[in-house]
Amino acid sequence: MVWVLITFSILAYVNWRRFHDFLYPGFLQVGVWLFALGILAFTRQDFDPVHNLTWTTLVAGAMSFTAGCAATTLGHEPVLERQWVRSDVQPGVWRQWLVFLLPLLLLPLFVREARAIGASAMDDNLLVGVRDQLGSEEASFGAYGYAMRLAFLAAGVAALHRFGSGTKQRLKTLLLVGTTAVSLVYAVLFTGRNFVVFLAFIVAGVPLILRAVRPVRAGAALLAGGMALFACYAVHLHHGGISEQSSTDETSNVVVQLGSLYIAGPIVALDRAITETHFWDWGINSFRNLVLWINRLGYDIPLRPIAKDFVPVMTSGWETNIYTLYHPLYLDFGLLGVIMFQLLAGSWHGYLYRRATVRQPEGAYVLLYAVFLLPLLMQFEVDYYLAIMVQWAFFYGIVKLLYAFTPRPTSAEAR
């Protein structure tokens, strides 16, 4: 494992030296993997061993992502000082207010749907009931899920208004607070921690990209907030038998173990999948989301369950069913699929970074870069690229619709 940590450290240094920017996607990708690997190294006595083939997969993926990101930012000189979005490339007023008001108007219906789903689980804890039903695929928020995603975009647009112009108005601050609060209700009722994390990435990502806040302080705040969020969810949803612990120290130890399980456990679970003998599945795992939509047109293509099998990863017997970004890619296309996908992913994030870090960037690219921080920063846990590709098409389409039919920047300004 030592050679893997050294390789990732070198890659982190190389990516940092490129632009000296914490927000450069090559640095972020290697950085979050280095963090997960560091946790695994620190707690290695608690986990089952990982084989060299898995280490090779992780290193190859990081190197490929770095190459793709470098290719699309070739010749770019990012502006690393305080920036304001282009005032002449703004969405129409009625389109903005439609994005702001629709999630608010649909929120009561979403709450009613959440209560109905929770009641069907016959559990006194609403969030536990909703989580169990959604996890078993016996219930779904359906189209209401897009109301939540629209609420996230509304918070992002509000952040652009608050931090993207030179004037500080009380209305802009109130709008940001209000849209964030509405989005938070959606995220909490969806019961997944990562929905709250997603919202935080968007709301914090916009001022970070515009250099309105310092990356180190914002990163430390996000990390501390993430740890607090994880602990609150673990206690409230009774993860790891927390409700059975008799003292604060025992509860704290369980929370720490759960944290290491969620951060480092996916790497060990990936190792279990990689070292099993199997044939390539040719896309049935990676493109499950696309197959699901094809089946809605009347086809009957076999689907893999969205909830993966639990596998033991810790010496204590604790299990996990999350396998990092690489799990579906490796099952479908092997190491070559991992390398090719990370090359494309690095190119995409590099392109968004290039468009978001020019002088006076377009708000659309600042928002899109913030939106796509979720799959980038959660690579070490789960695939958020292909597994929810329809969601990304939705986000991209709405952002483009917001900023359509507005004056375009000149070629020199868009460089």
N, C-alpha and C positions, 0 to 999 in steps of 0.2 A: 504493500500500500504506500510505502514511502516514495517510490518512484512516481506514483500517481500524484501525490501531493506536490512533489517538486515540479512535475510537468505543469500542473494547473497553476502553480505559483509563477512559473516562467511565463505562461500564457497571460496571466493577469497583468504582469509587469509589461509585457509587449503591448497589450491592449491599452494600458494606461499611458504608456509612452507615446502612443499614436496621436492623441489629442489632449492628454492631461485632463480628461473630463470623466467624472464619475458617471455621467449619464450616457456615455458611449455604449451602445448595446453589446459590443464585443466584450467590454470590461464587465458589464452587468451580468452577462451570461456566464462567464467564467467565475465571476465573483460569487454568485449564488451557489454554484456547484462546489466551489472551494469551501464555502461555509458549511454545506451539507457534509462534505467529505471530512471537514475538520471535526464536526460533531460525531461522525462515525468513528474517526480515529480516537477521539477522546473517550468514547464509550464502547470501544471495540470489545471489551471483555463481556459486555451485555448482549452482543449480537453474534449470530452465526458467521463463519468466515465467508469471504467473497473471493471468487476465482478470477484468474488473470483475463479470461475472455471478457468478463464484465468490465474489468478495469480498462481493457483495450477499447471496448465500445464507448465508454465515457470519454476517454481521451480523444478518440477519433471524432466523436460528435462535437467536442469543444473546438478542436482544430478546424473542422469543417465550417462551423459557425463563424469562427474568427476570419476565415478566408472569405466567406460570402459577405460578411460585413465590411471587410477591407475593400473588396471589389467595388461595392456600390458607393463607398465614400471616398474613392480615389480622387485626389485633387481637391477635396473639400476642405474648407477652412472654417470650422464652426465658430460662431460668435458666442463667447462665453461670458458676456457682460449683460446687464439688465436690458431686456428687450420688450417692445410693445408690438402687438399684432397689427397687421395692416388695416388701417381704418377704412380703406376703399374696397376691401374684400370682406364684407360682413353679410351674414344672412339677413333676409328680409324680416321686418318686425313681426309680421303675422306668423311666419314660420317659427320664429323663436318662441313666441307665446303659445303656439300650439304644442311645442315640445314641453314647455313648462307646465301647461294646464292639464294636458291629457293624463299624465300619471297621477296628478292630484285628484282629478275627477274619478279615475278608475280605482283609486286606493280603497274606498269602502267596499267595492265588489271583490277586490283581492283579499281583504280581511275576512269577508264573509266566506270566500272559498277556502281560506286557510282554516277557519273554524270548522267548516264542514269536513275537510280532510282530517283534521285532528280528532274530531268527534268519531269518525269511522274507525279510529284505532283503539277506541275504548281505553284511553289513558288520561289520567287527571292532568298531566302536564301537556299543554297544547303543543309546545315546540317538539317534545319527544314524540308525540303522536304524529305530527306532520312529517318529522324526519323519518320515522319508521315506515310510514305509508309511501313516501316518495322513494325511499330506498328499496322498497319491495316492488316498485313499478306498478302497484295496484291503484295509484292515484297520480294525478298530475295537475299542475296549474294551467296547462294548456296555453291558450293565447294570452292569458294574464301574465305569463312569464315575460312577454314582450313589453308589457306595461312597466315591469321592473327595469328592464334594459333601457327603455325610453327615459325612465326616471334617472338612471345613471348618466345618460347623455345630457339630460337637463342640468344636472349638477356640474358636469364638465363645461357646458356652455356658460353657466353662471360663473364658474371659476375663470373662464376666459374674459368675461365682462369685468370681473373684479380685479384681476391681475394683468389683463392685457391692454388696458388703456391708462393714460397718464392721470386721469381724474379719479379721485377716491370719493365715491358717493355712498351715502348711507343705504340707499335703495339697492345698490349692487351687493353690498355686504349682506343685507337682509335677504336678498334673492338667493345668494349662495347658501346661507344658513338654512333657509326654508327648503330649497331643493335637496340639500344634503339630508335634512331631517326626514323628508318624505322618502328618499331613496333608502335611508337606513331602516325605516319601517318595513319596506319591501324586503330588504336583504335579511333582516332578522327573522321575518316570517317564513322565508325560504329555508331557514334553519342551517344553511351551510356557512361555515366560517369564511370560506373563500369568497362569498358574495360580498361580505363586509370588507374583506381585503381588497376586492376589486374596486369597490366604491372609493376606498382610501387611496388606491393607486391613481384613480382618475382625478380626484379632488386635489391630491398632493402633487400629482405628476404635472399638471398644468403650470402652477407657479414655479416648480422646479425647472421645467424646460425653459420658461421665460426668465429664469435666474432671479425670481422675486424672493426666493428663500435660499438659504445655504444648504447644499446637498448633504453635508455631514450631519448637520443638526436635524434636517428633515428625515434622513435615513435613521438616525438614532431614535427619533420620535416614532417613526413607523415601526421599528423593531420593538421598542418598548410597548407601543400600543398593540402590536400583534401578539406579544407574549401575554399581555393582560387579557386580550380578547380570547386567546386560546384557553387560558385558565378559567375564565368566566363560562365559556361554552362547555368545557370539560365538567365543571361542577354542576351547571344547570342541567346538562343532558346526561349526567350520571355515567360518564365514560370511565372505564377501567375500574369499576366498583368503588368509585369515590364516595358514594353515599354510605358505604359500609365501613369506612374508616372511622376510627374512634378518636383521633387526635389531629391537631393542625399539622404536626410534623409528618404524620402518615399521609395526610391529604397532599401536602406539598411534595413528598417523595413520589407519589403516584402521578401528580401533574408533571413533574420533571421527567419521569419515565415515559409518560405519554408524549411529551414534547420531543424527546429523542426518537421515539417510535415513529412519529409523523415526519421528522426531518431526515433521519438516517435509515429508517426501516424500508422505505421504497427502494433504496439501492440494493439492499439485501434481498428483497422480494424479486427485483429484476434479475438478480443472480440466479434465483431458483428457476425462473422462466427460461433464462438463456441456457442454463446447463442441462435442461431437459431435452431429450431427443425429440425433434418434431420436423415436419415438413413446412415449407413456406405456405402461408395462407393466402397470399396474393391480394391483400387489400380488405379482407372481410373484417379485420379488427380496426385498421386505421380509418376506414371510410364507413364505419357503422352509421354515423349521423346521416350520410348521404343515402345509404341503403334504406334507412328508416323513411326518408321522404319519398324515395322511389316506390316503396311499398304502399304509401298512401295513395299512389296513383293506380293501384289495383294489382301490383305485382306481389309475388310471394317469395322474396329472396330470404333465405335463413338469416336470422339475426343472432349475434352473440349477445348475451345478457350484459346490460350496462354495469351491473355490480359484479366485479370480479371475485374469484374464489379467494378466501382467506388462506394465507400460508404462514406458518410459524417462522419468525425471523429473529426472535430474541431467545437467549438461553433460558429465560424464565417461562417460555412457552407463549408469550404474547404474539398475536398475529396481526397481519395487515392485509388489506386488499387494494392498496395503491402501489404502483410499480414504476413510477417516473414516466417521463415523456417517451422513453425509448421502448417501452413494452410493446405497444401495438406495431410500431415500425419494425422491430426486430422479428416479431412473430410473422409478419407479412413478407418482409423483404430482406431480412438478415442484416448484417453489418453494412452492406452496400446501401440499403434503404435508409439507415441511420445517417450515413455520410451525405447522401443526396438531399435528404430532407433538411438537415441542419445547414447545408449550403444554401438552400432556398430560404430558410427561415432567417439566416444571417443577412442575406441579401435584402429581404423585405424590411427587417428592422433597420438596416443600414440606410435604406432609401428613405424611410420615414424620418430617421434622425437627420439625414441630409436636408430634407425639406423643412424640418422644424427648427433647425439651428442656424438659419440665415438671419441677416439683419432684417428686422420687421417681418417675421414669418407670417404666413397665412394661418388663421386660427384653425382651419380644418386639419392641417398637418400637426399642429401642436396637440389638438384633441385626439387625433388618431394615434399619435405616438404614445400618449398617456393611456389610451384604451388598450393598446397592445402590450402594455407593461405586464398585464396579468399572465398571459401564456409564457412570456419571456422569463419572468421572475419565479414562476412556479414550475419550471421544467424539472426540477429535482423531485417533485412530488407526483405530478400527474400530467397527462396530455391535455392541454387546453387549446391546442391548435385544431387538429382534425376532428376531435371528439365533438366539438361544438362549432363546426365550420359554418353552419347556417346562422349562428349568432353573429359571427364576424361579418358575414355578408350583410346582415341586418344593420349592424353598427356602421359599416362602411357606406351602405346605401343611404342611411339617414343623414350621416354627416355630409355626404356629397349632395344630397337633396337640399340640406340647409344652406349650403354655400353655392348652389347652382344659380345661374343667371345673375352673377355679380361681376363687376369688373375684374379682369385677370391681371396679375402683375406682369411687368415686362420681363424679358428673358434675363436681363442683368440682375433684376431684383430677385428672381426666383432661383438664382444659382445656388 
